[in-house]
């Protein structure tokens, strides 16, 4: 009887430890990625303030995983409805997606054609594109690029199959933005589209 009781106790402890590991792992990943995000923000601030006479001393920034070339022309996406403002890196890789939004297609130009952006859902509410599906039709999103801001009005939001890559194509004489993230299950994609309504000098 005591042996059976001991086995149940050990089994209970094992389940408890397994649960703690499963809960802790996403938190650890989030903590690790947060360090990289802060390093990126620090590097962008340093580049903006640098005098241009000497190379930017990015090597002094801990946890920075991006090169100066990768940090050039970083943009920002702002969606006031979900209180989101995130940097956009110019290439979609697993590493880049862990710390920021990314451009899906190479050599995109804001305000021209279909400007496409990808983002993870994120473990924590409000991080990356975790609340993208909540943005209603008619809301505006702001793409900040260099000294200009491009304003898009949301026209559609739908769940699509991962293979439906046509959503990224340019449409004749149509300037729009397409925002892509995973559904909760990860099996499908949320695609939110908006049309360009205004472009203005950035304040």
C-alpha positions, 0 to 999 in steps of 0.5 A: 500500500505504501509503495502504491502511495509513493508511486502516486506521489512521485507521479504527481510531482512529475506532472507538476514539474512537467507543467512548470516546464511547459509554462516557463518555456514561453516565458523564458523565450519572451524574456530572451526576445525582450532583451533583443528588442531592447538592444535593437531599439538602443541601436536604432537610437544610437544610429539616429544620433550618431554624427556619421564621421566614424562607424557606429559602435554597435558592438558595445550593445549587449544582445544585439543580433542585427547588423547596421545594414539590417537596421538601415531603413527600419520602418514602424507600423502603428495601429492605434485601435489595438495600441500597437507600434512595432518596428519593421525589419526589411527581411522575413527570417525566423530570427527577425520575426522573433523580435519585430515585424518583417517585410515579406517581399523584397524591395517594397516601396511604401505607398506603391503597390501591395506593401506586405508585412508579417508578424508572429502572434506573440505569447503575450497579449499586445506583442507583435500581431497578437491582436491583429484580428481585432482590428475592424474594417474602417480603422486606420493604420500608419506606416512610418518610413523615414520622413513620411507617414503612409495612412491606410484604411482597413478594407478587409480581414479574413482567415486564409490558408497558408498556401494562398500567397496570391494575397501578397500580389500587387493589384493594377493601380491599387496601393494597399497594405497587407498584414499577415499573422497566424491564427491561434491554432497556427494552421491558418493565417489572418490577412488584414488589408487596407488601402492607401488614403493619404501620405504626409510628411512625418512630424 
